[in-house]
Amino acid sequence: ETESVDLNKLVAEIIENLEPPPHIKIVIDMPLPHIVTEKAKITQVFLNLIGNAIKYNDKPQGLIQVGCETIKKYYQFYVKDNGCGIDSKYHKKIFEIFQTLQPRDIVESSGIGLAIVKTIVEKNGGMIWLNSTVHEGSTFYFNWPTNN
């Protein structure tokens, strides 16, 4: 079922539930929109992206930024971090099921989170991509229809 979802409230709840360590600061860059969607689906997207940004942040002072802008008939969301970054040769691979870039005995990961995110975003008429520089961080972007 679809419903009106206040993403400001939803993202704040996700951050609270993830309990980021004290050295990681999470900033919402601007007010996020209310969208009409399946709440569980958009929750899963933000939960995975923010959770990964926390999990893979190797900096003494981590910074994660969440924001959005409206582009034509889409909201373009982003989750940006200053973590370890991802080499461009892996940008497509990370969205495949059971793919991880670090051994599972070093970082606990099932390798399905980003595959689920990609499926949810695409089934809702959007797309997901990233910009990343190794040792500097990553920005994951995804589009979500505005329904206007």
C-alpha positions, 0 to 999 in steps of 0.5 A, a space after each residue: 500500500 502506498 501512503 504519504 511518507 515524511 522523509 525527514 521523519 523517516 530518515 531521522 528514525 533510520 539514523 536513530 535506529 542505526 545508532 552511528 558511532 560518536 565519530 560519525 556525523 550525519 547531516 540532512 543537507 536540506 528538508 526532504 520531501 513528502 512522497 507517496 510510496 510504499 513506506 517499507 520500500 523507501 525505508 529499505 533504500 535509505 536504511 541500506 545506503 546510510 547503513 553502508 555509509 556508516 559501516 564502510 567509513 574508515 575516517 577518524 571523523 566520519 561525515 555522511 550527508 543526505 539530501 535531495 533536489 527535484 529534477 524534472 519529474 524526479 526527486 534525486 536523492 543522495 547519500 554522500 560519505 567521506 569513507 573508504 570509497 569504491 574503485 570505479 572498476 567495481 561500480 557495477 559489480 556492487 549492485 549484483 547480488 552476493 557481491 562484497 568488496 571486502 572479505 566477509 570475515 573482515 566486514 560483516 555483509 551479506 552482499 545483497 543490500 545494494 542489489 535490493 536497493 537497485 531492484 526497489 529503485 528500478 521497480 519504482 521507475 528510478 535509477 541508482 548510480 554512484 560517484 566515488 574516489 578511493 580513500 575520499 568517499 562515495 556519493 550514491 544517487 537515486 531517482 524517485 518519481 515525484 508523482 506530479 
